[in-house]
Every structure is written in structure tokens, then in C-alpha cells.
């Protein structure tokens, strides 16, 4: 059943569904296994996608439980919570660095969502939820199974990553860890299962790593990945796709290369779409990327990146115009001197080389590209940093 069909289905069957929920007879369907690549090509992430009906029910449960649990969560927990975000976690780490904490314990929970112990989790949910029917329904969601290539597999551990309820359940479980870290006086930030603890010396970091690992394995029954967990200097940390240069927040090199790779795809000559559609897609991607990475304080590569993107757009226009007559005519209309329009329009040199000639640059000017819909990465970054136009014009790296 698709989301568009759910309203009609609910009108016909909601009374029966509601009664089955109330008397504990409702049985969730197995989630559908979806495999997606992790960012940076670091393996695969296994998602469990519920049916539309189960998504609606889980979202309703989450809306009921969130006001019960969230107000007492740690102030240093930033993931999947109202009015909190990854930016909050990054800025919290920056505050610790400013206080002199230059060492970091970067802890990796091995396959966290797949290895959550149901008994440990439900014991923590039951601290506030007294309704046995609701507790039973949450338990059935945890044990609903997963459909893999048409075969239902049982789920004795874990909470499906991809369901509306899982982020809240993760925070309920890991809040015990947050409170323990706070009790011990540690400086930490957690974004769901991404945890860092700031320390002043490597020796202190090693002690913290050992004690926190014992707590996670013995109390919460979670697995710590020793190969990916480490103690390092803050300059070597990559957290939520950001790094730190002193107290400066900087997007990670891997995130930046992924960004350029995606733009190469959006400006590929082989992608046969209209320029209007291409520029709309690029605009959406740039706004989304800078909406997250715009807190990075690294300005240096942005002007060069803007120039590189404009050149690739000129290359796409040049490929689309195809025939020499069309190219010459369009260049003349755009104000290119006649001699340059003809010499470039008749040239047999490659698209990339011709995208950086006097003819293409005087015809397809930066202003003209902006009129067609190409937005400036620099302008987006300045806006994200809170600079006004005057300060933007005088800014430098």
C-alpha cells in the first residue's frame, strides 16, 4: 500500500485497527530490508522500512512517548530530538576545545541498531510507560521480523534503523550512558550512537575508553568496535562529517570530495536533460549541502569551487548547442565579439577546453549564468555564516 492510498484504507478499516490496538491483538508486519551505501563508501547500512500503516502507528507512539522522555534527556544529547541537531553537537565539541580539551575519545558502537538488547531496552521504556498494552505493542514491533528476498527472518536483537520509533528508543537506551558520563564529570557530545568524549591528555582518554567500554558491554549489553574506536588529538577527529582546525569548524575532506563528486554527476555531459532542469537540481543540492555544511569556517576553496562549477555549466551549454551555427548564433546574441564567436564556434577542440575561452566567458558571463538559475556557493556560505552583503564583498580566506 502506498502513502497516497492510506487515507482511503484508513477510512474503511480504522475502527477495526483501533480496536485491535486497544485489546492487544494488533500484529505489526515485518519490515522490508533496504540496503544503502554508507557515506564515503564505508560499507553498507541495513535499513528496515515498515509498511505505511506501521509507520503511522509508530509515529503516533513516538508523539506520545517523546513528551514523557525527552525533557529529562541529557543536554549533551543532540540526535533526533526536538529543537536539536548535529550542529549543536559540533558546536558543543568546539566549546570543549575552547576550554582546553584537545584530546578526544571517539567511540564506535558496532552495528548499534542491529544489536540492541530487547530486554535491556524495554526495561528502560517501562520506567515511564505503565500501560502494558503499549509496552506489548512496542515489544511486538521489536520482534516483528524483517523480510529479506521474500523470506521473513526473526529479529531477536535490534531496533530497525529506518522506522519512526527507533531514534527515540535509541535515545531512551543511551540516556543511561549520558547520565553516567555526566555523573563522572566527563565532557561529551552524543548524536544518537555517535559519541565523543573530550579529554586533556591521551592517558586520560585511554582510562575513559576502558571504563566506558565496560559500562556499555556489561550494563547496556552493547558492542564496542575496538578497531574503529580510538583516542586522538582533536585535529584528527572526524565527527558528523566535520573536522576541527584548532577551534575552527571545518567540513571534512571526505565530505568535500563527495560534494564535488556529486556536482560532477549533476554537470555530466552524458546526463541528457534540459539546462533548466539541470540547474534546478543543482540549486536544490547546493542549498541542501550548504544548509548542513555552511557552519564550516573554511572559506578558502569556495571561490575556486564557484569558478569550477560555472565552467562545467558552460561546458554543458556548449554540448547542448551542438551545431556550429547554433553556437555562433547564441554567442553573438549574448554579446560575444564576432571574431571570437566564429573562431570558437567553429573550433573542434574539446568541450572542457572551450568552456574557458574568451568567447564562452564573455557570452555566458557569471551574471547571465545567475539569471539562468545558477546560484553562488559563496553567497550560500556567506548567508549561512550570517554575513551581510557588505561584509561578504570584503571577505577573504
N, C-alpha and C positions, 0 to 999 in steps of 0.2 A: 504494500500500500504506500502510495506517495503522499507527501505532505498536503498537496492540493486536494486529495481525496478524503483527508481525515475528518474535515468538518461534517461532510455528509454521513460518513461512517459513525461519527460520534452521536449525531442526532438520532440515528436509528438504534444504537446499541449502548448508549452511555448509562442508562438506568441499570442494565444488566451488569455492565463493567463496574459501576459504583457499588452495587450490592456485593459483587464478588470480592471487591477490595475490602469492604466493611466486615465481611464474615470470614475473611482469610482464605477464600477459595481461589483467588487470582494466581495464575501461574505465568510468570514472565517467559517470553520466548528467548531462545538462545541468541546471543549477539552474533553478528556477522563479522568474520575475520577480514580485516583490511590491512595490507602491508604497505607501508610507505617508507621511502628512504629517509634516514636521519640527515640533518643539515651537515654539509661538508663531506658527505659520502662516508659517514662513520657507521655504516651498518644499516639495519632495518629497524623500524618501530612497528610493533604489532598493536593495532587498534581493534577495539570491539565495538561495533556500531549497532545499537539497539534498533528495534522496529520503531516506527513513528509513534505508535501507542505507548510503548515503553519509555520512549524519550519524554513524552508529555507527562506521564506519571512520575518519572524520576525527577523531572524539573519541578513538579508540584511538591514532591518530597523535599527537594533542596530548598525551595522557597519557605517551607515550614521550618526546616531544621536550621537554616542559616541564622535567623534572629536568635535562636536558642544558644548556638555555639559561638558564632563569630565575635560577639562583644567581649568574650573572655579569651580569645586567641591572643598570642603574643604580638606586641607591637613590632617585632622584628620578623614577622611572617608576612610575606608580600604577595604570594601567589594565589590567584583565583579567589580574591576577596573583594568585597565592595570598596570602592574608593582607594584601591591599592593596585600596584603594578610592578613590573620588572624595573621600571625607572626608579621606584622607591628603594628597591633592594640595591641597585647600583649606587645611588646617592648615599645610602647608609654605609656602604663599604667605603666610599670616598670620605665620609665623616670620620670613620675609624682611622683611615690613613692620615688625615689631618691631625689626629690626636697622637700620632706617633707609632701606630701599629702597622709595621711594614712587612710582617710575616703573615702567611695565610695557610690555614689548613683547608684544603679543597677535598671534600669528601664525596665519593661517588657511591650511591646506593645501587647495588646490582639488580637490574630488572625490577625496580621498585613496584610498579603497578602489577606485575605478574606474580610477585612473591609475598604480597600482604597476607598475613595470617588472619583468617576469618575470626577465630575466637578472640584474639587479642583486639582486633578492630571492634567487634561487636560489644565487647566488654566496655570499651570506651564510649561507644554510642549509647549504651544502656545507662551510663551515668546520668544522662539528662532526659532520655526518652523512656518513659514509663509504659507507654502503650504497647502491649505485647503483640497486637495485630500489626502495628507499624514495624516493630522490630522483626517480626517474622517475614514481612514483605521485603525489607532490606536484605535480610539473610537469603531469601529466595533469589533476589537479584544477583547477589554474590555467587550463588551456586547454579545460576541459570544455564551455564554451559556456553560453548562457542561453536558455531557452525563453520567447519573447515572443509571446503570442497564437498559439500553435501553431507558431511558426517558430523554429528554432534559429539563434541568432546567435553568431558566433565571439567569443572573448574573447582578444584579443592583449595586453591590459593588464589589470591589476587583480586583486584577490582578492575574491570575493563577500562583501559585508557581510551577515551572517546565517548563515554557515557556522561550525561549531565550531572550525575550524582558522585562520580569518582573523585573529582577535585576536592569536594567538601569532605568526603570520607578520608582522603589522604591528609587533609589538614587536621581533622579530628584525631587521627592516629599520631601524627607527628607533633601535635601540640604538646604531648607529654615530653618529647625531646626538647622542645623550645623552653618549657618551664624548667626542665632540669638544667639546661645551659644557663638560663637566667639565674637560677639558684646558685650556680657555681661562679657567677660573675663573668661569664665569657662575653666577648663582643662578637656577635654573629648576625648573619642575614640568611633567611631561607626563602626560596621561591619554589613552593611545592617540595619536590625532592632534591632540589639543587641547594646545597648547604655550604657556606663558607664560614669559618671562624677565624677572626683576626687575632694575631699574637705578636709579641715583640721580639721573640727570639726563636730560632729553629728548634732548640731544645724544648722550649715550652710547647711548641707546635707538636712535637713528637709525643710528649706526655698527653696532650689533649687528644691527639689522634687515638692513642691506645685506650684511654678511658671512655671516650665517646663510642668507639667501636664496641667495647664491652657492653655498654648500655644498650646500643642498638641490637646487638645479637642476642643478649641474654634477657632483656626486658621486653623489647618490641618485636623480637624474633625476625629481624630483617637482616639482609646480607649486605656486607660492605665489600666493594670490589677493591682489593688491595693493589691491583695493577694500575687502576685509574685514580686512586686516592693518593694524595701527596701533601707534603709541606714544602712551601716555596716562598720566594720573595714576591711581593705584590706585583712587581713588573712582569712576572712570568705567569700571572694568573689570567685565564680567560673565563669570564663569568657572564653567562647570559648573552654571549656574543660580543662582550666588551672587554677591553683591557685597560690598564692604568699606566700612565706615564707620570710618575710622581703622584700628584693629586689630580691630574688631568684625566678625565674620562675619554677614552678613545675606542672607536669601533675596532673590532679585531681584524687582523689581516685576512683571516679566512672569510669573515663576513663581507669584507670589501671586495675580495676576489669573486665571491659568489654573486655580489651585486653587479660587477662588470660582466660576469658570465651571462647573467640573465639579460642585461642590456644588449649584449651581443646577439642573443636569441631574438629579442624584440626588434632588432635592427638588421636581421639577416636578409640578404638579398633573395634568399630562397623562399622566404615567407611571402606567399603571393596574396597580399591583402591590400586594400586601398590605403593611401597615406593617411587619410582621415582616421580610419580605424586603428592604424598602427600608432599614431600619435596619441589617441585616446588611451590605448593600452599602456603606452609608455608613461603617460601622465598619471594614470592610476597607480602604476607600480612605483614611480618616483615618490608620489605623495605618501603611499603606504610605507615605503622603506624609510623615508626621512621622518615620518611620524614616529618611528621607533628609534632609529639611529641618529636623529637630529640632536640628541643631547651630547653626542660626541663633540669634544672640543678641538678636534683636529680639522683645521681649515685648509691646510697646505695643498692637498691633491684636488680640491674641489674645482678651482678654475680650469685646470688641465683636463679634468674629467668632463666638465661642461663643453670644452672645445672638442674633445674626442667624440662626445655624443652628437654634437652639431655636425661634425664631419661625417659621421656614419649616416645621419639623416640626409645630408646632401647626396651621399652615395646612393641611398635608396631612391631619392627623387631621380637621380641620373639614370638608374637602372629602369625605373618606371617610364621615363620619357622615351627610351628605346631608340627611336629613329633620329638620325642626324637633323632632319628638317624640324622635328618636334623640339629637339634640344636647342637648336639655334633660335627658333621662334620664341621659346619660353625665356631664354636668356635675354633676348632683345626686349621682350615685354617687361622683364624685371630690371632693365636699365643697364645691362652689361654693354660696354663699348662694342661696336660692330666687329672690329677686327678680332677681339678676344672671343666674342661669341662664336664666330665662324671657325677660328683655329681650334678652339676647344671642342665645339660641336662636331667637327669632322675628325677629331683625333681618335686613334684606335688604341690608345693607352687604357689601362685597367680602370675600373670604376673607382677603386680606393685612391689611386693616384690622381685621377681627375677631380675627385671631390675636394681637393685642396689646391685649386688653381685660382688665379686672379678672376677668371670668368665666373666660376661657380660661387666664389666668395663675394664678389660684387653684385651678383644676381641674387643668390639665395643668402641674403645678409642675415645677421643674427636677429634683427628686428623682424624681417619677413618670416623667419622660422618661428618666432614667437607668435606672430599673427596667425600662423597655420595651426598653432596649438602646442608647440614645444615649450615646456616650462623649464625654468632655470634651476639647476640643482643648487647653485649658490643662493638664489633667492629663497628656496625652501629651507636651506640650512640657516640663513640669517633669521628667517621668521621663527624657526624652532629655537634659536638661541635668544630670541627676544630683542634683536637689534632692530632699530628703526632704519628707514631708508638712508638717512644722512650718515649714520654710523656704518651702515653697510657699504656705502660708497667709499669710505675711508679705511675700511678694514683691510688687514693684511694677515698673512700667516705668521 
